[in-house]
C-alpha cells in the first residue's frame, strides 16, 4: 500500500483528500504546515507528498529541497492556484513531479498521484523494448528542424545537449534520438539531476557498495551501469554539483566508473545526452559549470523553442493530449470549439507542453459534451491578465491602457504584453491601446529588440 502525506493548512481540504485517498487504497497521513510535514518525513518514508503551495510557515517551493533530503525517493505534487502556474513550473525545476490547480477534481488528483508513484517506483526509467507512445512532431519550422536534427545525429555516438525551457519536451527528444540510434533495444535511462540531493547524486549516478556511507544498507547499481550499452539522459545537468561534475568528467574520459566505497573499476559503454533549461556557456563563464565538461557534452546541440514561439504546433499537440486524456479518463471527447483553440493559441504557456498537457487533461475531465468548450478552460486562459507582472511600485493602480502606466513601468509593460501576446505586435498594440507605429517608436526608444 502506497503511503501519501497530505500537506495543507485548510482543514476541510485535508479531511476531504484524506478520506478520498484512503477510500482508494492509499495509506494516508496529514500535516497542516511545513515544519509538521518535515517532522513526518523524518519518521516515515512516503511514496508521495501532496503539498499546497501556500503554507503558514513556508511555501511549497522552499519545502521541496528539504523534503528531498528527508525523503529523497518521494514524488512531490504541488497544489496551486492557476494564476501561480509560473511558480508551479519553478517547483518542477526543483524536483516536483507535477502540479494540480485549484479547484481540485478527485479524478484528476487520483490519476496524477497514480502516475507519480508509478514513475518514482522506477526512478531511473529503463526502456528495453520499443516505445508504446508515439512521438509527435509539430508542424512549425522549428519542430521540423528538430526532427531533422534527431534523424541526423541519432545514428552517431556523439554527445548531445538539448536546450529549452521547462516543459518543452527535452526527454521525448532524447528518447527519440535513442530510438533512431544503433543502441535501440538497449537501455534508455533518464535521470533528473535537478531532483537529486547533492549528497545522493554520486550514489545515483555511479552506485555504491554496502556500508560505504550511513544508510547504505545494500549494494546499489548506479545509472551508468544500468545504462551500459545504451543511452543515459541527464536532465537539468546544470544543477549537478561541482564535485559531481569532476567525477562525471573522469567517467567520460576513462569510460570507467567506480562505485562509492569501492576500489574496483567497472568499464562502461554509454552514450550521453544531457538537457538544460539554462545557457550552459553562461554558467561556464560564471564558474558554475566546468568548461572541459561542457565541451565534452557540446558535440551537437538541439534547441527546443518555447510553445509560444511555435503557435502552429498548439492544435496538433492539443489533439494528441486530448486522445491521451480520453484513454486515461475513459472519456470520448472529439475535439475543441474554435473559440477554445483561439484562446489557447493566444495564451503565453509558461509551462510549455507540460502546461498544455495539464490544461487539456483537465478540460477533458470537465467536458460535458463531445467538444471542449471555453468554460472548461482555466480563468487564466479565458481572460489573460496581460499586465499581471507589473508591481504596485511600477504603477499606481492596475492599468487599463498604456497611458495610465508610469514612465518607469512603461518599458516593462510593453515587454510583458509582447511576451503574453506571443510577440504579435498588432495584438500587443491593441492591448496597450496604441497604434503599431507608436509601439514601434517606443520599442526603439527603449531598446526593445525582437
BAMARLO-582950 format. One record per residue (C-alpha): x, y, z; residue number from 0. Coordinates in steps of 0.02 Angstrom, whole numbers, padded with zeros to 5 digits. Example, Ala and Ser with C-alpha at 12.3 -4.5 7.8 and 13.67 -1.06 7.14 Angstrom:
00615	-00225	00390	0
00684	-00053	00357	1
This chain:
00000	00000	00000	0
00074	00168	-00054	1
00097	00299	00082	2
00039	00477	00046	3
00068	00632	00152	4
-00059	00773	00127	5
00008	00946	00174	6
-00120	01086	00178	7
-00169	01217	00308	8
-00353	01204	00257	9
-00431	01075	00373	10
-00577	01041	00255	11
-00461	01004	00108	12
-00352	00892	00217	13
-00503	00795	00276	14
-00578	00775	00102	15
-00414	00719	00024	16
-00377	00604	00170	17
-00545	00515	00156	18
-00542	00509	-00034	19
-00367	00436	-00048	20
-00394	00314	00095	21
-00552	00254	00007	22
-00446	00224	-00149	23
-00323	00113	-00058	24
-00186	00233	00000	25
-00108	00239	00173	26
-00128	00423	00214	27
-00061	00549	00340	28
-00087	00736	00353	29
00007	00893	00405	30
-00052	01073	00418	31
00116	01161	00399	32
00291	01141	00327	33
00381	01101	00489	34
00249	00971	00534	35
00271	00892	00362	36
00460	00885	00381	37
00443	00803	00552	38
00329	00673	00473	39
00453	00636	00333	40
00591	00608	00462	41
00487	00474	00547	42
00409	00389	00395	43
00455	00353	00215	44
00319	00415	00098	45
00291	00367	-00083	46
00209	00533	-00121	47
00184	00704	-00041	48
00037	00811	-00096	49
00081	00986	-00040	50
-00010	01153	-00052	51
00099	01293	-00116	52
00046	01419	00017	53
00076	01360	00196	54
00077	01460	00359	55
00263	01441	00390	56
00338	01415	00217	57
00298	01384	00034	58
00297	01229	-00072	59
00450	01296	-00166	60
00550	01309	-00004	61
00489	01140	00057	62
00538	01035	-00095	63
00729	01032	-00070	64
00706	00999	00117	65
00591	00851	00081	66
00718	00786	-00045	67
00840	00766	00098	68
00723	00675	00219	69
00626	00576	00086	70
00733	00579	-00073	71
00628	00450	-00166	72
00459	00529	-00131	73
00361	00601	-00277	74
00300	00778	-00241	75
00143	00855	-00314	76
00112	01041	-00282	77
-00065	01110	-00264	78
-00077	01287	-00330	79
-00198	01415	-00398	80
-00195	01429	-00586	81
-00129	01607	-00577	82
00028	01532	-00498	83
00074	01422	-00647	84
00244	01506	-00662	85
00278	01458	-00481	86
00221	01280	-00517	87
00344	01271	-00662	88
00482	01325	-00543	89
00428	01187	-00423	90
00451	01059	-00562	91
00626	01127	-00594	92
00666	01095	-00410	93
00609	00915	-00421	94
00420	00911	-00402	95
00339	00777	-00510	96
00191	00884	-00563	97
00063	01010	-00503	98
-00126	01015	-00490	99
-00226	01175	-00492	100
-00374	01231	-00390	101
-00517	01195	-00391	102
-00468	01014	-00357	103
-00552	00872	-00450	104
-00542	00697	-00373	105
-00518	00603	-00537	106
-00377	00719	-00590	107
-00287	00706	-00422	108
-00305	00517	-00416	109
-00237	00496	-00592	110
-00089	00613	-00560	111
-00047	00525	-00396	112
-00050	00352	-00476	113
00060	00411	-00620	114
00183	00495	-00500	115
00200	00342	-00389	116
00220	00227	-00539	117
00354	00343	-00609	118
00451	00354	-00446	119
00449	00166	-00418	120
00563	00158	-00570	121
00652	00324	-00544	122
00782	00278	-00674	123
00669	00238	-00819	124
00740	00097	-00924	125
00668	00064	-01096	126
00725	-00102	-01170	127
00575	-00125	-01282	128
00509	-00011	-01421	129
00408	00137	-01359	130
00221	00116	-01345	131
00186	00303	-01356	132
00208	00383	-01525	133
00323	00532	-01541	134
00227	00683	-01602	135
00318	00811	-01708	136
00249	00984	-01735	137
00212	01071	-01899	138
00312	01231	-01865	139
00481	01261	-01949	140
00564	01246	-01777	141
00486	01074	-01746	142
00530	01011	-01919	143
00710	01065	-01893	144
00717	00972	-01726	145
00658	00813	-01812	146
00790	00835	-01948	147
00924	00854	-01815	148
00863	00699	-01724	149
00874	00593	-01882	150
01046	00667	-01921	151
01128	00643	-01752	152
01043	00482	-01692	153
01149	00355	-01791	154
01311	00428	-01721	155
01381	00410	-01546	156
01406	00597	-01523	157
01354	00677	-01358	158
01206	00796	-01371	159
01149	00947	-01271	160
00961	00978	-01281	161
00921	01156	-01227	162
00748	01225	-01194	163
00630	01293	-01062	164
00549	01177	-00936	165
00409	01077	-01016	166
00468	01089	-01198	167
00490	00901	-01216	168
00677	00876	-01191	169
00660	00697	-01129	170
00547	00650	-01276	171
00682	00713	-01395	172
00818	00617	-01302	173
00712	00459	-01309	174
00683	00483	-01495	175
00870	00502	-01526	176
00894	00336	-01435	177
00757	00252	-01537	178
00838	00304	-01702	179
01012	00254	-01644	180
01111	00093	-01658	181
01080	00070	-01471	182
00893	00049	-01495	183
00836	-00101	-01394	184
00970	-00067	-01262	185
00930	00028	-01101	186
00875	00209	-01103	187
00899	00280	-00928	188
00836	00453	-00880	189
00897	00547	-00726	190
00834	00717	-00667	191
00990	00799	-00594	192
00882	00940	-00526	193
00790	00818	-00414	194
00949	00736	-00344	195
01007	00795	-00173	196
01192	00840	-00181	197
01244	00703	-00061	198
01150	00566	-00155	199
01194	00613	-00335	200
01356	00512	-00335	201
01266	00357	-00274	202
01126	00378	-00401	203
01246	00400	-00547	204
01386	00281	-00503	205
01312	00163	-00371	206
01381	00116	-00201	207
01432	-00035	-00101	208
01354	-00087	00062	209
01418	00012	00211	210
01500	00149	00106	211
01401	00283	00199	212
01265	00297	00331	213
01107	00220	00261	214
01196	00114	00128	215
01116	-00048	00187	216
01140	-00139	00021	217
01242	-00128	-00138	218
01166	-00011	-00267	219
01185	-00013	-00456	220
01206	00163	-00523	221
01129	00239	-00678	222
01287	00223	-00783	223
01297	00036	-00751	224
01110	00016	-00782	225
01126	00107	-00948	226
01279	00008	-01005	227
01266	-00024	-01191	228
01128	00104	-01210	229
01092	00289	-01179	230
01100	00391	-01019	231
00996	00550	-01018	232
01044	00678	-00886	233
00909	00810	-00871	234
00945	00982	-00794	235
01132	00945	-00798	236
01170	01122	-00740	237
01107	01076	-00566	238
01243	00945	-00540	239
01364	00998	-00402	240
01542	01046	-00450	241
01610	00895	-00356	242
01499	00777	-00455	243
01545	00867	-00616	244
01726	00817	-00584	245
01676	00635	-00557	246
01570	00638	-00714	247
01714	00707	-00817	248
01827	00567	-00758	249
01698	00436	-00808	250
01679	00512	-00982	251
01868	00519	-01008	252
01910	00346	-00941	253
01746	00257	-00986	254
01751	00176	-00815	255
01650	00200	-00657	256
01694	00167	-00477	257
01554	00138	-00353	258
01557	00240	-00192	259
01657	00143	-00063	260
01735	00026	-00194	261
01910	00017	-00267	262
01856	-00084	-00420	263
01837	-00001	-00590	264
01689	-00056	-00698	265
01705	-00024	-00887	266
01552	00059	-00964	267
01492	00097	-01141	268
01359	00232	-01131	269
01301	00370	-01247	270
01268	00531	-01153	271
01127	00652	-01192	272
01106	00799	-01074	273
00973	00933	-01059	274
00964	01104	-00980	275
00842	01249	-00966	276
00984	01373	-00944	277
01129	01430	-01052	278
01273	01318	-01001	279
01401	01430	-01088	280
01347	01571	-00971	281
01363	01452	-00823	282
01540	01413	-00882	283
01584	01599	-00887	284
01517	01620	-00710	285
01619	01472	-00649	286
01464	01369	-00605	287
01497	01234	-00735	288
01661	01157	-00788	289
01717	01213	-00960	290
01802	01047	-01002	291
01644	00951	-00958	292
01538	01072	-01061	293
01644	01041	-01216	294
01631	00853	-01189	295
01441	00868	-01198	296
01431	01000	-01332	297
01470	00892	-01484	298
01296	00932	-01550	299
01160	01049	-01488	300
00972	01042	-01514	301
00871	01197	-01468	302
00688	01175	-01421	303
00585	01332	-01446	304
00453	01378	-01316	305
00275	01339	-01367	306
00228	01524	-01378	307
00353	01541	-01523	308
00275	01399	-01624	309
00089	01432	-01616	310
00054	01320	-01765	311
00101	01168	-01657	312
-00029	01201	-01522	313
-00177	01122	-01611	314
-00079	00965	-01656	315
-00013	00938	-01479	316
-00180	00982	-01400	317
-00266	00847	-01504	318
-00130	00722	-01456	319
-00152	00762	-01271	320
-00341	00751	-01291	321
-00325	00573	-01359	322
-00215	00526	-01212	323
-00335	00604	-01087	324
-00483	00512	-01166	325
-00391	00349	-01139	326
-00337	00390	-00960	327
-00506	00458	-00905	328
-00616	00340	-01006	329
-00697	00485	-01100	330
-00738	00512	-01284	331
-00713	00698	-01316	332
-00684	00728	-01502	333
-00606	00900	-01512	334
-00606	01086	-01470	335
-00725	01227	-01512	336
-00647	01360	-01622	337
-00654	01490	-01483	338
-00558	01373	-01367	339
-00421	01345	-01494	340
-00407	01533	-01524	341
-00386	01564	-01338	342
-00258	01425	-01322	343
-00157	01496	-01467	344
-00162	01669	-01387	345
-00102	01609	-01216	346
00080	01628	-01161	347
00109	01447	-01099	348
00238	01475	-00962	349
00249	01287	-00936	350
00252	01245	-01122	351
00196	01069	-01174	352
00183	01010	-00994	353
00061	01150	-00953	354
-00036	01118	-01114	355
-00049	00934	-01067	356
-00118	00977	-00895	357
-00242	01103	-00965	358
-00309	00981	-01096	359
-00322	00838	-00971	360
-00421	00947	-00851	361
-00531	01011	-00993	362
-00572	00832	-01046	363
-00617	00792	-00867	364
-00736	00941	-00860	365
-00809	00920	-01034	366
-00998	00894	-01036	367
-01012	00864	-01225	368
-00908	00791	-01365	369
-00808	00953	-01383	370
-00704	01060	-01265	371
-00793	01225	-01229	372
-00720	01384	-01157	373
-00794	01353	-00984	374
-00680	01200	-00972	375
-00526	01313	-00980	376
-00443	01395	-00829	377
-00484	01578	-00800	378
-00304	01622	-00840	379
-00331	01565	-01021	380
-00510	01626	-01041	381
-00463	01804	-00988	382
-00273	01829	-00996	383
-00203	01953	-00870	384
-00083	02042	-00985	385
-00023	02160	-00851	386
-00005	02034	-00710	387
00184	02058	-00693	388
00176	02245	-00658	389
00206	02280	-00473	390
00117	02412	-00368	391
00280	02510	-00362	392
00283	02515	-00552	393
00106	02575	-00571	394
-00006	02672	-00454	395
-00154	02563	-00499	396
-00198	02417	-00613	397
-00186	02495	-00786	398
-00316	02478	-00921	399
-00213	02565	-01055	400
-00033	02616	-01085	401
-00057	02799	-01038	402
-00102	02753	-00859	403
00063	02663	-00832	404
00201	02768	-00756	405
00355	02809	-00860	406
00460	02696	-00751	407
00347	02547	-00786	408
00313	02582	-00970	409
00457	02480	-01040	410
00417	02330	-00928	411
00234	02343	-00976	412
00274	02338	-01162	413
00390	02188	-01141	414
00262	02099	-01032	415
00121	02122	-01157	416
00232	02072	-01304	417
00275	01911	-01213	418
00095	01875	-01166	419
00036	01901	-01345	420
00170	01789	-01418	421
00266	01940	-01487	422
00120	01984	-01600	423
00147	02171	-01617	424
-00027	02205	-01688	425
-00111	02118	-01542	426
00010	02199	-01418	427
-00030	02371	-01485	428
-00216	02333	-01469	429
-00197	02277	-01288	430
-00092	02431	-01247	431
-00220	02539	-01340	432
-00092	02622	-01453	433
-00061	02606	-01640	434
00077	02498	-01714	435
00184	02649	-01762	436
00182	02713	-01583	437
00227	02540	-01519	438
00374	02529	-01640	439
00435	02702	-01588	440
00425	02659	-01404	441
00513	02492	-01433	442
00652	02585	-01523	443
00667	02717	-01385	444
00675	02582	-01250	445
00796	02472	-01350	446
00672	02329	-01357	447
00742	02225	-01498	448
00640	02073	-01552	449
